[in-house]
Amino acid sequence: MKKTSKLLLLSSLFLGLATGAFAQKKFVLITMDSMDEHWLSVKKGAETKAKELGDVEILFRAPAGKVDPNEQTRMVEDAINQKVDAILLAPSDKSALAPVVERAIDEKIPVVIIDSPIDTEGYVTFLSTDNYAAGALAADTLAKLVDEKGKIGIINAQPGAGTAIARSSGFEDRVKEKYPNMKVVAVQYSNGDKAVALNQATDIMTANPDLAGFYGSNEGSTVGISRALEEAGKGGTVKLVGFDFSKDTITGLKNGTIQASMVQNPEMMGYEGVGSAYDSIQGKKVSKHIDTGVKVVTAGDLK
Amino acid sequence: MSSNIGVLKDIRKKVGEENFQILSVLSGLVAMMIFFSMASPYFFTMNNMMTVALQTSIIAIIAIGQTFVLITTGIDLSIGSNMAIAGIVTSLCLVNGVPMIIAILLGLLSGIIAGLINGLLIVLGDLPPFVVTLGTMSIVRGLALVITKGIPVSGLPKAFRYIGNGKVFDIPFSVIIMFLLTGIFGFILSKTKLGTHIYACGSNIEAARLSGINTKKTLIQVYVFSGFLAACSGIVLASRIASGQPSAGIGYELFAVASAVIGGTSLAGGEGIITGTLIGALVIGVLRNGLNLMGVSAFLQEILIGVVIILAVFADRIKRR
């Protein structure tokens, strides 16, 4: 009798140890690229939450080059085959990634969508900045800077990405609705390449010498425009409202080429994303959309 | 020995004929410029012409190297990645307090090493250039990401910004670099023995080898040139955007090929001139700038640039028939 209880105790101890060692939950985090500081912040937030939870391991994946939906699809497929416990995905294309996300859901793997929307249901939750509202807020901010009148140039990241579409249409719709004396005269796509955005901004200023302001809808576009303004000696004369926060945007805010930047909370996306995935595995209820907020940062906020 | 001289003479004659090629590309460029001048009042201004030259300089510099490679029937797909690594090496050195001249030299060295590795693999391993440079394109891009952990290197000293932003008598410094490199490498290709050897390798490598040319050494030199020029361009780019970007230069190798091809370089090898390539790069630069000034949609621009590339090659084909 004693022997069996001892054995039971021992085996349960062993089992406990084993589960302790092997019950590490594997969460895969797939972002759009591995370079933008935005994604590195998402990763940081996810890792912080994982450390807090203790039994979650974050596997970070991102296309090596720039935004590539095919590469992301492959990464989700690999995660499914690896039988991970949850997938956190920032889809670079809302329709291209939909089928593979549906496959993951069919395989009973909880999927958390981060940053940009996806054209399918069944995911656990969607954490994002309300990009459309952020675009509108950027329009309001720029309107104030240019006294609600004049020509505006827009440089977007990539065509087709849900985030970019929402940010630009939020901006353009607000201008049309509220500021009849402001006119969007040019819309370009830099794919987030700073050198490309720099050239495009220069050309827009050449074609419109009386340009009042610029709107850059992501980090690369914003920094490219700010470099163009610096090169043309128009920093502060032509107003710039940008997006995101990085060493380069801080430089722009400080030297006066960027008047304001719309700053998201990417760390929150990663942090809450891992939390929601964990809760859903535990069977807790998770709300379908979590707004991680955006705030207007100006040079004054840096002090 | 007499056959050797015969081969070389033949090649020289061919180079002479290519002046005609330059003239036709140049007239295309001028026609385009007249059109844009009429379409937009802002196009033909001193300021905008300088802008076009500035925007073109980065592509033109890598396209010079690509021309050398294409003449030998090769291709260098790694130049975009080599641009990034040179920019990063230089930026990292600068941020860590290395004197500017040394930082730039180390950046250039990284490109030379990349070119040397390409050349050695192609020649000693007898491997196709397309595959070798496709591999190094990925390896070098990966290196750029690993070194920087994917984060751009910013906070470069003000003095370094001069390379990409400074002006000498109102001419952007990077445009001067572009013309300087065009002059030097144009001279190497058209006036030196090495240049003749490069054409010979592209026309018929076996004949070149039999006539006593060290074809292996010649090919390696060509890839070193390409790596060096990619590094030059990468450093100018890093200076222009004031940071070392691991993602710099993605897709630029295709612009370089397009510039060379529009400028009359044959993908079959043996033909091509540096001035032609410079004009080819200007054609693409003027087209982008002009369409931007006219307010043509970004999507339509992609189509038009593709059309011009195909038309340029097509016109060349017809002329040769």
Interface residues (C-beta under 8 A of the other chain):
Chain A: D33 S34 M35 E37 L40 A64 G65 K66 P159 V185 A186 V187 Q188 Y189 G192 D193 K194 A195 L198 N199 Q200 T202 D203 I204 T206 A207 P209 V223 G224 R227 E231 S246 K247 D248 T251
Chain B: S40 Y42 T45 N47 N48 T51 Q55 I58 S138 R141 G142 L145 G150 I151 P152 S154 G155 N165 L237 R240 I241 A242 S243 Q245 P246 S247 A248 I250 R288 N289 N292 L293 M294 G295 S297 A298 F299
